[in-house]
């Protein structure tokens, strides 16, 4: 019997463990999605005390990224749209990849600040690992993906591919940094 046939979310009648799993994943998705949408809005629109495209672009330029404003838009869209996808459970592996790739870059930038806040990496690391975990587990039963034929039955291979996509993309962006 294949793993997907034994998985509690593979179209079988829900039991209490499957319900608890889906509720926990939903809570995790909602919070991570909201946090990432807010971070994207900071970069794109200057909301919530953010720098907007101009301020964020200057920051990216100071960090050695080429075309700071373009990088601000890319980071803002990755965080905002990735967060929205995670929140909705829509194309969850790709949404998680967008967030993870951005967080890999953020980890590289903040690594010298130590582990703990206010300049540490622990928050960024938590977001990165949470995005990777959601890519691997899938969005749970309460998600738009559950209604899409291709993603209705999440496969771990989707998550592994999403993590690889995030890592490769993040590394390419880091390599073009001065």
MIGULUM-706550 format. One line per 5 residues: number of its first residue (from 1); their letters; for each residue x, y, z of N, C-alpha, C, CB. Coordinates in Angstrom, 3 decimals. Glycine has a CB too. Example, Ala and Ser with C-alpha at 12.3 -4.5 7.8 and 13.67 -1.06 7.14 Angstrom:
BEGIN
1	AS	13.190/-5.690/7.800/12.300/-4.500/7.800/13.200/-3.300/7.800/11.308/-4.473/9.046  12.850/-2.250/7.080/13.670/-1.060/7.140/12.900/0.030/7.870/14.084/-0.598/5.725 .
% end
This chain:
BEGIN
1	XXXXX	0.848/-1.174/0.000/0.000/0.000/0.000/0.896/1.240/0.000/-0.967/-0.004/1.226  0.629/2.180/-0.890/1.434/3.394/-1.022/1.185/4.327/0.158/1.120/4.114/-2.348  2.194/5.179/0.451/2.084/6.137/1.556/0.833/6.994/1.428/3.321/7.032/1.610  0.569/7.498/0.206/-0.580/8.390/0.043/-1.883/7.686/0.362/-0.626/8.939/-1.371  -1.938/6.352/0.233/-3.149/5.608/0.559/-3.324/5.440/2.069/-3.120/4.245/-0.115 .
6	XXXXX	-2.220/5.511/2.818/-2.277/5.371/4.275/-2.363/6.718/4.972/-1.062/4.615/4.778  -2.061/7.791/4.261/-2.026/9.121/4.863/-3.427/9.525/5.308/-1.451/10.158/3.871  -3.582/10.117/6.516/-4.913/10.430/7.029/-5.667/11.467/6.213/-4.804/10.905/8.428  -5.000/12.180/5.333/-5.682/13.198/4.547/-5.916/12.780/3.103/-4.895/14.470/4.576  -5.729/11.502/2.798/-5.800/11.023/1.420/-7.214/10.626/1.027/-4.867/9.847/1.226 .
11	XXXXX	-8.186/11.473/1.352/-9.553/11.218/0.927/-10.301/10.243/1.806/-9.553/10.716/-0.455  -9.718/9.820/2.913/-10.385/8.903/3.818/-11.242/9.691/4.792/-9.366/8.030/4.569  -12.110/9.004/5.486/-12.936/9.661/6.496/-12.033/10.236/7.584/-13.971/8.669/7.103  -12.304/11.457/7.996/-11.432/12.073/8.996/-11.584/11.410/10.358/-11.730/13.561/9.111  -10.465/11.214/11.021/-10.498/10.753/12.396/-9.935/11.871/13.264/-9.693/9.419/12.578 .
16	XXXXX	-9.862/11.658/14.536/-9.458/12.745/15.428/-8.011/13.173/15.181/-9.632/12.320/16.883  -7.115/12.259/14.829/-5.728/12.661/14.578/-5.613/13.464/13.287/-4.818/11.429/14.513  -6.370/13.110/12.272/-6.358/13.876/11.021/-6.961/15.259/11.237/-7.130/13.125/9.914  -8.011/15.338/12.050/-8.631/16.623/12.357/-7.670/17.506/13.138/-9.931/16.422/13.147  -6.988/16.941/14.110/-6.015/17.702/14.897/-4.856/18.170/14.020/-5.485/16.854/16.066 .
21	XXXXX	-4.381/17.297/13.145/-3.303/17.657/12.222/-3.721/18.828/11.344/-2.910/16.451/11.350  -4.891/18.740/10.738/-5.366/19.797/9.849/-5.591/21.107/10.598/-6.654/19.366/9.163  -6.102/21.034/11.813/-6.308/22.246/12.606/-4.968/22.893/12.962/-7.102/21.923/13.888  -3.998/22.082/13.342/-2.674/22.614/13.668/-1.987/23.231/12.462/-1.801/21.522/14.243  -2.046/22.567/11.331/-1.442/23.098/10.103/-2.160/24.371/9.670/-1.487/22.046/8.970 .
26	XXXXX	-3.484/24.409/9.819/-4.234/25.618/9.472/-3.780/26.800/10.323/-5.743/25.385/9.652  -3.664/26.602/11.621/-3.216/27.679/12.507/-1.819/28.155/12.115/-3.224/27.209/13.974  -0.931/27.226/11.860/0.433/27.556/11.443/0.424/28.339/10.132/1.273/26.276/11.291  -0.352/27.874/9.164/-0.438/28.557/7.862/-0.990/29.965/7.992/-1.309/27.759/6.902  -2.044/30.121/8.763/-2.665/31.434/8.906/-1.695/32.445/9.507/-3.918/31.335/9.771 .
31	XXXXX	-1.007/32.051/10.558/-0.078/32.985/11.208/1.122/33.289/10.331/0.393/32.421/12.539  1.738/32.276/9.755/2.889/32.517/8.879/2.471/33.347/7.674/3.514/31.185/8.419  1.315/33.041/7.109/0.830/33.798/5.964/0.612/35.265/6.292/-0.453/33.197/5.454  -0.015/35.552/7.416/-0.235/36.945/7.826/1.078/37.681/8.059/-1.083/36.995/9.094  2.000/37.027/8.747/3.300/37.646/9.023/4.024/37.969/7.722/4.169/36.721/9.900 .
36	XXXXX	4.018/37.036/6.792/4.746/37.261/5.541/4.043/38.288/4.656/4.907/35.945/4.782  2.712/38.305/4.643/2.016/39.341/3.879/2.337/40.721/4.446/0.490/39.096/3.893  2.408/40.843/5.762/2.751/42.130/6.381/4.177/42.545/6.027/2.590/42.052/7.911  5.110/41.600/6.037/6.489/41.917/5.651/6.569/42.342/4.190/7.403/40.710/5.895  5.816/41.690/3.327/5.777/42.087/1.921/5.198/43.477/1.755/4.967/41.090/1.110 .
41	XXXXX	4.149/43.799/2.513/3.529/45.130/2.454/4.490/46.210/2.952/2.235/45.155/3.287  5.330/45.869/3.923/6.344/46.830/4.370/7.276/47.195/3.221/7.155/46.255/5.551  7.717/46.181/2.503/8.671/46.409/1.414/8.027/47.086/0.207/9.292/45.093/0.987  6.835/46.681/-0.145/6.194/47.191/-1.354/5.502/48.545/-1.163/5.192/46.189/-1.844  4.835/48.722/-0.014/3.980/49.886/0.164/4.394/50.797/1.316/2.583/49.437/0.376 .
46	XXXXX	5.381/50.380/2.107/5.787/51.170/3.261/4.822/51.058/4.431/5.926/52.605/2.866  3.905/50.101/4.380/2.940/49.921/5.469/3.639/49.347/6.694/1.778/48.997/5.030  3.030/49.485/7.841/3.499/48.902/9.105/4.929/49.339/9.430/3.426/47.371/9.042  5.263/50.578/9.105/6.594/51.108/9.414/7.677/50.673/8.451/6.984/50.701/10.782  7.321/50.117/7.322/8.316/49.665/6.351/8.846/50.803/5.503/7.729/48.602/5.457 .
51	XXXXX	9.871/50.504/4.735/10.532/51.508/3.918/9.927/51.709/2.546/11.942/51.152/3.765  8.966/50.899/2.166/8.451/50.979/0.810/9.523/50.553/-0.176/7.962/52.397/0.495  9.231/50.670/-1.460/10.185/50.238/-2.484/11.453/51.087/-2.440/9.546/50.317/-3.881  11.308/52.406/-2.275/12.496/53.269/-2.266/13.401/52.979/-1.077/12.081/54.735/-2.246  12.830/52.966/0.134/13.644/52.717/1.327/14.231/51.315/1.357/12.819/52.940/2.568 .
56	XXXXX	13.420/50.342/1.002/13.903/48.959/0.979/14.951/48.786/-0.115/12.731/47.973/0.762  14.729/49.443/-1.263/15.707/49.386/-2.351/17.057/49.941/-1.935/15.195/50.147/-3.556  17.060/51.053/-1.196/18.319/51.609/-0.685/19.005/50.623/0.249/18.067/52.938/0.047  18.212/49.971/1.082/18.772/48.966/1.978/19.401/47.811/1.218/17.702/48.443/2.905  18.740/47.339/0.186/19.292/46.257/-0.627/20.589/46.700/-1.321/18.256/45.794/-1.675 .
61	XXXXX	20.607/47.933/-1.806/21.822/48.448/-2.448/22.968/48.496/-1.448/21.575/49.852/-3.042  22.705/48.952/-0.231/23.743/49.006/0.797/24.250/47.618/1.176/23.214/49.712/2.032  23.401/46.617/1.031/23.802/45.240/1.341/24.537/44.567/0.181/22.580/44.419/1.711  24.696/45.288/-0.929/25.464/44.758/-2.045/24.659/44.098/-3.140/26.427/43.802/-1.542  23.330/44.203/-3.081/22.508/43.630/-4.137/22.477/44.586/-5.322/21.073/43.336/-3.627 .
66	XXXXX	22.552/44.066/-6.540/22.423/44.946/-7.710/20.960/45.371/-7.856/22.926/44.229/-9.012  20.736/46.530/-8.434/19.376/47.024/-8.701/18.502/46.895/-7.451/18.735/46.249/-9.882  18.827/47.687/-6.452/18.156/47.607/-5.159/16.643/47.679/-5.223/18.645/48.688/-4.292  16.109/48.574/-6.046/14.645/48.694/-6.148/14.022/47.432/-6.740/14.267/49.913/-7.006  14.688/46.862/-7.721/14.186/45.619/-8.317/14.196/44.506/-7.268/15.042/45.210/-9.555 .
71	XXXXX	15.262/44.443/-6.507/15.349/43.422/-5.457/14.285/43.652/-4.383/16.754/43.424/-4.819  13.971/44.927/-4.095/12.915/45.236/-3.130/11.570/44.716/-3.628/12.839/46.754/-2.874  11.313/44.905/-4.916/10.058/44.415/-5.501/10.027/42.881/-5.466/9.896/44.930/-6.964  11.138/42.256/-5.847/11.194/40.788/-5.840/10.971/40.250/-4.431/12.551/40.292/-6.389  11.668/40.821/-3.451/11.514/40.362/-2.067/10.101/40.632/-1.556/12.544/41.049/-1.154 .
76	XXXXX	9.574/41.816/-1.847/8.224/42.156/-1.404/7.160/41.256/-2.002/7.917/43.582/-1.748  7.280/40.981/-3.298/6.331/40.072/-3.947/6.483/38.644/-3.445/6.517/40.107/-5.458  7.729/38.206/-3.247/7.956/36.847/-2.737/7.334/36.681/-1.357/9.465/36.533/-2.679  7.550/37.680/-0.502/6.980/37.601/0.840/5.464/37.776/0.819/7.613/38.655/1.740  4.978/38.782/0.068/3.548/39.058/0.052/2.732/37.971/-0.613/3.295/40.349/-0.636 .
81	XXXXX	3.129/37.592/-1.821/2.381/36.553/-2.534/2.623/35.167/-1.936/2.762/36.552/-4.013  3.862/34.919/-1.511/4.140/33.655/-0.819/3.317/33.540/0.452/5.633/33.537/-0.488  3.249/34.642/1.208/2.436/34.658/2.419/0.957/34.447/2.124/2.628/35.964/3.154  0.453/35.079/1.061/-0.950/34.909/0.684/-1.231/33.460/0.287/-1.315/35.859/-0.473  -0.309/32.863/-0.473/-0.480/31.465/-0.859/-0.479/30.533/0.344/0.613/31.055/-1.823 .
86	XXXXX	0.421/30.792/1.282/0.460/29.977/2.503/-0.827/30.178/3.303/1.702/30.338/3.371  -1.256/31.417/3.459/-2.476/31.728/4.204/-3.672/30.975/3.630/-2.747/33.239/4.184  -3.823/31.007/2.312/-4.957/30.358/1.655/-4.765/28.859/1.469/-5.201/30.997/0.320  -3.523/28.387/1.566/-3.253/27.003/1.210/-3.368/26.818/-0.285/-4.205/26.060/1.938  -2.907/27.826/-1.032/-3.000/27.834/-2.491/-1.605/27.657/-3.084/-3.652/29.153/-3.003 .
91	XXXXX	-1.431/26.596/-3.868/-0.117/26.279/-4.439/0.935/26.289/-3.329/0.263/27.294/-5.565  0.621/25.619/-2.258/1.402/25.683/-1.024/2.882/25.383/-1.215/0.836/24.729/-0.028  3.280/24.352/-1.969/4.726/24.135/-2.124/5.436/25.331/-2.765/4.974/22.890/-2.963  4.824/25.944/-3.787/5.440/27.111/-4.429/5.429/28.328/-3.509/4.714/27.442/-5.736  4.352/28.531/-2.778/4.285/29.642/-1.829/5.352/29.486/-0.757/2.889/29.727/-1.185 .
96	XXXXX	5.512/28.271/-0.257/6.546/28.008/0.757/7.938/28.227/0.169/6.420/26.565/1.306  8.133/27.864/-1.088/9.430/28.078/-1.743/9.743/29.567/-1.842/9.441/27.439/-3.148  8.736/30.387/-2.158/8.949/31.836/-2.255/9.398/32.394/-0.911/7.660/32.549/-2.727  8.740/31.981/0.149/9.099/32.459/1.489/10.465/31.918/1.899/8.027/32.042/2.523  10.703/30.649/1.684/11.974/30.041/2.066/13.145/30.679/1.331/11.946/28.544/1.793 .
101	XXXXX	13.019/30.898/0.036/14.104/31.516/-0.728/14.446/32.898/-0.214/13.735/31.597/-2.190  13.419/33.680/0.106/13.649/35.018/0.652/14.326/34.928/2.017/12.322/35.794/0.763  13.914/33.968/2.827/14.496/33.831/4.168/15.939/33.330/4.117/13.651/32.879/5.013  16.288/32.528/3.131/17.687/32.107/2.985/18.557/33.331/2.735/17.846/31.078/1.826  18.093/34.242/1.896/18.829/35.487/1.668/18.883/36.323/2.934/18.189/36.293/0.534 .
106	XXXXX	17.779/36.407/3.654/17.757/37.179/4.891/18.704/36.581/5.934/16.331/37.245/5.448  18.791/35.268/5.981/19.729/34.620/6.913/21.162/35.001/6.589/19.572/33.092/6.868  21.490/35.031/5.318/22.845/35.389/4.921/23.174/36.818/5.335/23.019/35.223/3.410  22.211/37.714/5.201/22.414/39.126/5.521/22.528/39.343/7.032/21.265/39.967/4.955  21.757/38.602/7.824/21.703/38.832/9.269/22.576/37.895/10.083/20.303/38.710/9.738 .
111	XXXXX	23.287/37.003/9.454/24.025/35.964/10.170/25.032/36.528/11.173/24.742/35.081/9.182  25.667/37.648/10.846/26.682/38.219/11.733/26.087/38.884/12.970/27.513/39.223/10.976  24.781/39.028/13.032/24.123/39.674/14.166/23.932/38.769/15.357/22.806/40.200/13.746  24.425/37.545/15.299/24.232/36.598/16.392/22.926/35.846/16.243/24.268/37.317/17.730  22.562/35.138/17.288/21.366/34.306/17.229/20.112/35.040/17.698/21.566/33.067/18.062 .
116	XXXXX	20.237/35.839/18.771/19.060/36.418/19.406/18.741/37.826/18.913/19.251/36.443/20.893  17.453/38.190/19.052/16.973/39.522/18.683/17.704/40.573/19.523/15.429/39.632/18.880  17.811/41.786/19.072/17.079/42.357/17.951/17.764/42.171/16.597/16.865/43.806/18.194  19.026/41.801/16.552/19.722/41.673/15.268/20.014/40.224/14.907/21.017/42.456/15.299  19.499/39.296/15.677/19.822/37.890/15.481/19.027/37.224/14.380/19.611/37.153/16.742 .
121	XXXXX	19.328/35.970/14.185/18.738/35.209/13.082/17.590/34.296/13.502/19.796/34.388/12.424  17.255/34.261/14.804/16.307/33.237/15.243/14.932/33.401/14.606/16.175/33.269/16.749  14.434/34.616/14.433/13.118/34.810/13.822/13.143/34.399/12.349/12.670/36.280/13.960  14.164/34.822/11.644/14.312/34.474/10.230/14.450/32.966/10.067/15.530/35.191/9.617  15.229/32.350/10.935/15.415/30.901/10.892/14.096/30.172/11.166/16.483/30.470/11.913 .
126	XXXXX	13.326/30.667/12.122/12.031/30.054/12.422/11.092/30.132/11.217/11.386/30.736/13.639  11.054/31.275/10.558/10.208/31.419/9.368/10.679/30.473/8.266/10.220/32.882/8.860  11.996/30.399/8.048/12.542/29.531/6.998/12.189/28.069/7.253/14.067/29.693/6.908  12.396/27.611/8.467/12.125/26.210/8.796/10.621/25.929/8.732/12.678/25.864/10.203  9.809/26.879/9.160/8.358/26.692/9.088/7.890/26.595/7.639/7.633/27.845/9.800 .
131	XXXXX	8.436/27.437/6.767/8.083/27.356/5.346/8.503/26.009/4.762/8.742/28.505/4.558  9.699/25.550/5.107/10.163/24.246/4.618/9.265/23.127/5.143/11.629/23.995/5.040  8.872/23.206/6.395/7.998/22.183/6.975/6.648/22.147/6.268/7.799/22.439/8.472  6.089/23.324/5.974/4.808/23.364/5.256/4.945/22.829/3.831/4.264/24.798/5.222  6.092/23.083/3.205/6.323/22.517/1.874/6.301/20.992/1.943/7.673/23.012/1.295 .
136	XXXXX	6.861/20.439/3.008/6.923/18.976/3.142/5.591/18.364/3.574/7.998/18.596/4.142  4.905/18.994/4.525/3.660/18.402/5.041/2.463/18.667/4.150/3.371/18.927/6.421  2.500/19.779/3.431/1.336/20.195/2.676/0.452/21.075/3.534/0.559/18.985/2.166  -0.618/21.596/2.957/-1.423/22.612/3.634/-2.486/22.076/4.586/-2.081/23.451/2.624  -2.681/20.771/4.630/-3.764/20.230/5.439/-5.083/20.248/4.667/-3.901/21.023/6.743 .
141	XXXXX	-6.124/19.796/5.331/-7.432/19.633/4.685/-8.120/20.964/4.408/-8.330/18.772/5.549  -7.899/21.966/5.244/-8.601/23.245/5.134/-7.779/24.205/4.280/-8.869/23.854/6.538  -7.718/23.933/2.979/-6.884/24.713/2.077/-7.469/24.667/0.671/-5.432/24.191/2.081  -7.171/25.701/-0.088/-7.611/25.738/-1.486/-7.003/24.565/-2.253/-7.217/27.086/-2.154  -5.761/24.212/-1.946/-5.111/23.084/-2.633/-5.939/21.803/-2.551/-3.727/22.835/-2.039 .
146	XXXXX	-6.680/21.649/-1.491/-7.494/20.441/-1.304/-8.546/20.296/-2.408/-8.180/20.470/0.072  -8.850/21.411/-3.082/-9.860/21.396/-4.138/-9.253/21.412/-5.539/-10.782/22.577/-3.976  -7.926/21.421/-5.621/-7.243/21.392/-6.913/-6.851/19.956/-7.231/-5.992/22.321/-6.910  -7.205/19.458/-8.402/-6.949/18.047/-8.713/-5.483/17.636/-8.558/-7.395/17.756/-10.118  -4.572/18.467/-9.002/-3.153/18.093/-8.961/-2.605/18.095/-7.543/-2.335/19.039/-9.826 .
151	XXXXX	-3.067/19.029/-6.706/-2.515/19.175/-5.368/-3.407/18.621/-4.265/-2.244/20.609/-5.101  -4.534/18.033/-4.641/-5.457/17.504/-3.624/-4.755/16.525/-2.695/-6.656/16.818/-4.291  -3.941/15.672/-3.248/-3.182/14.709/-2.446/-1.721/15.141/-2.464/-3.348/13.239/-2.992  -1.334/15.830/-1.417/0.029/16.345/-1.338/1.027/15.187/-1.309/0.202/17.241/-0.090  2.123/15.361/-2.008/3.196/14.364/-2.022/4.459/15.014/-1.496/3.422/13.786/-3.454 .
156	XXXXX	5.211/14.252/-0.756/6.445/14.783/-0.182/7.406/15.225/-1.284/7.116/13.732/0.718  7.311/14.613/-2.453/8.174/15.013/-3.562/7.910/16.464/-3.973/7.965/14.078/-4.761  6.660/16.945/-3.837/6.366/18.352/-4.120/7.140/19.244/-3.156/4.843/18.632/-4.014  7.151/18.853/-1.905/7.857/19.624/-0.881/9.349/19.628/-1.097/7.550/19.081/0.486  9.912/18.479/-1.428/11.352/18.397/-1.679/11.718/19.250/-2.891/11.790/16.924/-1.900 .
161	XXXXX	10.910/19.190/-3.937/11.166/20.017/-5.121/11.069/21.499/-4.784/10.179/19.669/-6.244  10.105/21.882/-3.957/9.948/23.288/-3.562/11.151/23.765/-2.762/8.662/23.477/-2.742  11.632/22.946/-1.843/12.804/23.311/-1.038/14.029/23.442/-1.932/13.060/22.262/0.072  14.186/22.526/-2.878/15.318/22.612/-3.814/15.216/23.875/-4.664/15.370/21.362/-4.724  14.024/24.199/-5.159/13.814/25.416/-5.942/14.185/26.648/-5.126/12.354/25.511/-6.414 .
166	XXXXX	13.755/26.699/-3.883/14.070/27.844/-3.015/15.568/27.965/-2.794/13.352/27.711/-1.666  16.231/26.841/-2.528/17.667/26.869/-2.264/18.453/27.310/-3.495/18.146/25.495/-1.804  18.128/26.770/-4.642/18.844/27.125/-5.875/18.613/28.597/-6.217/18.389/26.222/-7.051  17.363/29.039/-6.159/17.051/30.430/-6.477/17.746/31.379/-5.506/15.536/30.659/-6.447  17.701/31.066/-4.223/18.362/31.908/-3.220/19.865/31.962/-3.453/18.071/31.388/-1.808 .
171	XXXXX	20.454/30.839/-3.785/21.900/30.818/-4.046/22.266/31.663/-5.269/22.381/29.375/-4.250  21.454/31.612/-6.307/21.698/32.444/-7.491/21.656/33.912/-7.103/20.659/32.149/-8.603  20.656/34.311/-6.324/20.550/35.712/-5.896/21.749/36.088/-5.031/19.230/35.952/-5.120  22.169/35.204/-4.155/23.327/35.504/-3.299/24.615/35.618/-4.116/23.488/34.420/-2.223  24.710/34.843/-5.174/25.912/34.901/-6.015/26.029/36.205/-6.799/25.919/33.737/-6.979 .
176	XXX	24.905/36.852/-7.103/24.986/38.105/-7.854/25.198/39.300/-6.932/23.720/38.307/-8.679  25.186/39.071/-5.644/25.430/40.135/-4.671/26.901/40.505/-4.681/24.989/39.702/-3.254  27.199/41.791/-4.533/28.605/42.242/-4.494/29.317/41.740/-3.258/28.684/43.768/-4.542 .
% end
